[in-house]
Amino acid sequence: MRKIFYYLFFPILYILSFVYRLLFLLDRLRKKKSTLSNAIVISVGNFSVGGTGKTPFTLELANLLKIFFSDTPILILSRGYGSKTANSTRVTTQSLPEEVGDEPLLLKRNLPFAEIYIGRDRQSSYLKYRKEILSDDSKAVFVLLDDGFQTHKIHRDLDIVLLDCTRIKKDNFLLPAGRLRESYNSSARADMIIASKYSQQYDGDLISWIKKYRPNQVLKFSMTPVDLKCVWSESKSVALDTIKNKKVLAFTGLGNPNPFFEDIASLHPKELTRKPYLDHYSYRAKDLEELRKNIGEIDYLVCTEKDAVKLQTLAAPKFPEKFLFLKISPSLENKEILIEQIRGQLVNR
């Protein structure tokens, strides 16, 4: 039904996409960029909405910064999509996803060495961080600007943009006719393109895209499943082959759920039922109960780590050991190229 409505109203949506592009360009021209004092600002953004692998890449980037530049503090600034507040707020491991957003909380739990602030005004968030955490104004800091490619108010030292390899041929139109925030021609503004969710099956699409748009630099980024963890007891891990030849219900609230479903399918369950929710879906007790009712016919219910962050705020259901989330390991090819670009920014300070 949704597809029928989409095709029916596509001509109107297509015209509105030109209006969207005009407003976007006017916003870029109108806003003057401000500079965050004594900060090396690295933007991690994307061309399209939802599900490009931005959070796993941010995890990988922050860990690389920690390894190669251990003396420089790391701050991640996010708008906190899905949070209840627009004010600048520090994220802690005890924060709730409905208060700070699921992605900032996931980042904090995996990056205890980094500070994470959310807020609509990211310049204010930076100043609050300086006041609360890093009072030494002479100390340089890495600022990772989450979802920053379309942010026109803040100067960036390095613009990194993710390209979803699984959707290169599918994403052709700007919002609201399609999923693109900007056309791929805007890759000329990016210092580096990250070919996200890369695997060899996308080589042809990626090579054609590079020939057409001629970006400055492209690095391949992949995500590999490593194990399964219990949602309500993360210290308990089980091997990936636990779900082999089992009946599995895979569910998730991602903007692009298909790569996750394909990851689960690659683990060779006997039967696989796929249940997508809306992106950043906030699970409720009744959702959990509906999922739990499948136990008996289903051996395991498997979600992503981002889903688990929100499920953990709910009381564990009966048979919680049946609820698992997939843990992935990110990998960036030729990471030394990125490290050298960042090192150059530090040297020029």
C-alpha positions in Angstrom: 0.0 0.0 0.0 2.8 2.4 0.9 4.4 1.8 -2.5 1.2 2.5 -4.3 0.8 5.8 -2.5 4.5 6.6 -3.2 4.2 6.1 -7.0 0.8 7.9 -7.1 2.2 11.0 -5.4 5.7 10.8 -6.9 5.3 13.7 -9.3 4.3 16.0 -6.5 7.1 14.7 -4.3 9.6 15.2 -7.1 8.6 18.8 -7.5 8.9 19.3 -3.7 12.4 17.9 -3.9 13.5 21.0 -5.9 11.9 23.2 -3.3 13.9 21.3 -0.6 17.1 21.7 -2.6 16.5 25.5 -3.0 15.8 25.9 0.7 18.9 23.9 1.6 21.2 26.0 -0.7 19.7 29.2 0.7 20.4 28.0 4.2 24.1 27.3 3.3 24.5 30.8 1.8 22.7 32.5 4.7 24.6 31.0 7.6 28.1 32.1 8.5 30.3 29.3 9.9 31.6 29.8 13.4 34.9 28.2 14.6 35.1 26.1 17.8 38.2 27.4 19.6 41.2 25.1 19.9 39.3 22.2 18.4 40.1 19.8 15.5 36.6 19.4 14.1 35.9 16.2 12.2 32.5 15.8 10.7 31.0 12.4 10.2 28.0 12.7 7.9 26.1 11.0 5.1 24.3 11.7 1.9 21.0 9.9 2.8 18.7 9.6 5.8 19.0 6.6 8.2 21.0 3.5 8.4 24.3 4.3 6.7 26.5 2.8 9.4 27.4 6.2 10.9 27.4 5.0 14.5 29.8 2.0 13.9 32.1 4.3 11.9 32.1 6.9 14.7 33.1 4.1 17.1 35.9 3.0 14.9 37.1 6.6 14.4 37.1 7.4 18.1 39.0 4.3 18.9 41.6 5.1 16.3 42.0 8.6 17.8 42.5 7.1 21.2 45.2 4.7 19.9 47.2 7.2 17.8 46.6 10.5 19.6 46.1 9.4 23.2 47.0 12.8 24.7 44.2 14.6 22.9 40.7 14.5 24.5 37.8 13.4 22.4 34.3 15.0 22.4 31.4 13.8 20.3 28.7 16.4 19.6 25.3 15.1 18.6 21.8 16.6 18.2 20.5 13.6 20.1 17.8 12.5 17.7 14.9 11.0 19.7 15.9 12.7 23.0 13.4 14.7 25.1 15.5 17.8 25.4 16.9 20.4 23.0 19.3 21.8 25.7 23.0 20.9 25.9 23.3 17.7 28.0 26.2 15.5 29.0 25.6 11.8 28.2 26.7 9.3 30.8 26.5 5.5 30.9 23.5 5.9 33.3 21.6 8.1 30.9 18.3 6.8 29.4 17.8 6.5 25.7 14.6 8.6 25.8 16.5 11.4 27.5 19.6 11.5 25.3 18.8 9.4 22.2 19.7 5.8 21.5 22.9 6.4 19.4 24.6 8.8 21.8 24.0 6.4 24.6 25.3 3.5 22.6 28.4 5.5 21.8 29.0 6.4 25.4 28.7 2.8 26.6 31.3 1.7 24.0 33.6 4.7 24.4 34.0 5.4 28.1 37.1 7.5 27.4 35.2 10.0 25.3 32.8 12.8 26.3 29.5 13.0 24.6 27.1 16.0 24.6 23.8 16.3 22.9 21.9 19.5 22.1 20.3 21.4 19.2 23.0 24.1 19.4 26.3 22.2 19.1 28.4 25.3 19.7 26.7 25.8 23.0 27.3 22.1 23.8 31.0 22.6 23.1 31.2 25.7 25.4 29.4 23.7 28.1 31.9 20.9 27.7 34.8 23.4 28.0 33.2 24.8 31.2 32.3 21.5 32.8 35.1 19.1 31.8 38.0 20.8 30.1 38.7 24.1 31.7 42.2 24.5 30.2 41.4 26.7 27.2 44.9 26.0 25.7 44.2 22.3 25.5 43.3 21.1 22.0 40.5 18.6 21.6 39.1 16.4 18.9 35.5 17.2 18.2 33.5 14.6 16.2 30.5 16.3 14.7 27.9 13.6 14.5 25.7 13.9 11.3 27.6 17.1 10.4 27.8 17.2 6.6 24.6 19.3 6.4 25.5 21.5 9.4 26.2 24.9 8.0 27.0 26.8 11.2 30.3 25.1 12.3 33.6 25.1 10.5 35.0 21.7 10.0 38.7 20.7 9.6 37.8 17.4 8.0 34.6 16.4 6.3 34.0 12.6 6.2 30.9 11.4 4.5 29.5 7.9 4.5 28.2 6.3 1.3 25.9 3.3 1.8 27.2 0.7 -0.6 24.0 -1.4 -0.3 21.9 1.5 -1.8 24.2 3.1 -4.4 21.8 2.1 -7.2 18.6 2.7 -5.1 19.1 6.2 -3.8 18.5 8.6 -6.7 16.2 11.3 -5.5 16.3 14.1 -2.9 13.9 14.4 -0.1 10.9 14.0 0.0 10.9 12.1 -3.3 13.8 9.9 -2.2 16.2 9.4 0.7 19.0 11.7 -0.3 19.6 14.8 1.8 22.0 16.1 -0.9 22.9 14.9 -4.4 26.0 12.8 -4.8 27.6 15.8 -6.6 28.1 17.3 -3.1 30.9 14.7 -2.7 33.2 17.4 -4.0 32.8 19.2 -0.6 33.9 16.1 1.3 37.6 15.4 2.2 36.9 11.7 2.3 34.2 9.3 1.4 33.7 6.2 3.5 32.2 3.3 1.4 30.1 1.9 4.3 28.8 -1.7 4.5 31.4 -2.6 1.9 31.8 -6.1 0.5 33.1 -7.4 -2.8 29.6 -7.8 -4.2 29.4 -4.0 -4.4 32.7 -3.4 -6.2 31.1 -2.8 -9.5 28.6 -0.2 -8.2 31.3 1.5 -6.2 33.7 1.7 -9.1 31.0 3.2 -11.3 30.1 5.7 -8.6 33.7 6.8 -8.2 34.2 7.3 -11.9 31.0 9.4 -12.1 31.5 11.7 -9.1 35.3 11.7 -8.7 35.6 12.1 -4.9 38.8 13.3 -3.3 39.4 10.0 -1.4 37.5 6.8 -0.8 38.1 4.3 2.0 36.2 1.0 2.4 34.5 0.3 5.7 32.9 -3.0 6.6 31.2 -4.5 9.6 31.5 -8.2 10.6 29.4 -10.1 13.1 31.5 -11.4 16.0 29.1 -12.8 18.5 25.7 -12.6 20.1 25.0 -11.1 23.5 22.0 -11.4 25.8 20.0 -8.2 25.8 19.4 -8.1 29.5 22.8 -9.5 30.5 25.5 -8.2 28.1 28.3 -10.1 30.0 26.8 -13.3 28.6 27.9 -14.0 25.0 27.0 -16.9 22.8 28.7 -18.0 19.6 27.2 -17.0 16.3 26.5 -20.7 15.4 24.1 -20.8 18.3 21.3 -19.8 15.9 22.4 -22.1 13.1 19.5 -24.4 12.1 17.3 -22.6 14.6 14.1 -20.7 14.1 14.9 -17.0 14.4 12.9 -13.8 14.5 15.1 -10.8 13.5 13.7 -7.4 14.4 15.2 -3.9 14.3 14.4 -0.2 14.1 17.0 0.9 11.6 16.7 3.2 8.6 18.0 0.5 6.3 17.3 -2.9 8.0 18.2 -5.2 5.1 22.0 -5.5 5.8 21.2 -6.6 9.3 18.7 -9.1 8.1 21.2 -10.4 5.6 23.8 -10.7 8.4 21.4 -12.9 10.3 20.6 -14.9 7.2 24.3 -15.6 6.7 24.4 -17.4 10.0 22.1 -20.1 8.4 19.1 -20.2 10.7 16.6 -23.0 9.8 13.8 -20.3 9.5 14.1 -16.6 9.5 11.3 -14.2 10.1 12.1 -10.5 9.5 10.3 -7.8 11.5 11.3 -4.2 10.7 10.3 -1.2 12.9 10.6 2.5 12.1 14.0 4.0 12.4 14.9 4.9 16.1 11.8 3.1 17.2 11.0 3.4 20.9 10.0 0.0 22.1 7.2 -0.2 24.6 6.2 -2.9 27.0 3.4 -4.1 24.7 5.9 -4.4 21.8 8.1 -6.6 24.0 5.1 -8.7 25.0 4.1 -9.1 21.3 7.7 -10.3 20.6 7.7 -12.6 23.6 4.6 -14.4 22.3 6.6 -15.8 19.5 8.7 -17.9 22.0 7.6 -21.5 21.5 7.4 -21.2 17.7 10.7 -19.3 17.6 14.0 -20.4 19.2 15.6 -16.9 19.3 14.7 -13.3 18.8 17.7 -11.2 17.5 18.1 -7.5 17.2 20.9 -4.9 16.9 22.9 -3.3 19.7 21.0 0.0 19.1 17.7 -1.8 19.6 19.1 -3.5 22.8 19.9 -0.1 24.3 16.2 0.8 24.3 14.9 -2.7 25.2 17.1 -2.6 28.4 15.0 0.2 29.8 12.0 -2.3 29.9 11.6 -5.1 32.4 13.0 -8.3 31.2 10.3 -10.7 29.9 10.0 -14.4 30.6 12.8 -16.4 29.0 15.1 -13.3 28.6 17.9 -15.7 27.4 16.0 -16.0 24.1 16.5 -12.3 23.3 19.9 -11.7 21.8 21.6 -8.8 20.0 24.2 -9.0 17.3 27.6 -7.6 18.1 29.7 -6.4 15.1 33.3 -5.6 14.6 34.0 -2.5 12.3 37.0 -2.5 10.0 38.4 0.4 8.0 40.7 -0.4 5.1 43.8 1.8 4.6 43.1 3.5 7.9 46.7 5.0 7.9 45.5 7.4 5.1 42.8 8.8 7.5 45.3 8.9 10.4 47.8 10.9 8.3 45.2 13.5 7.4 44.3 13.9 11.0 47.9 14.1 12.0 48.3 16.9 9.5 45.5 18.9 11.2 47.3 18.6 14.5 50.7 19.7 13.1 49.1 22.8 11.6 47.8 23.9 15.0 
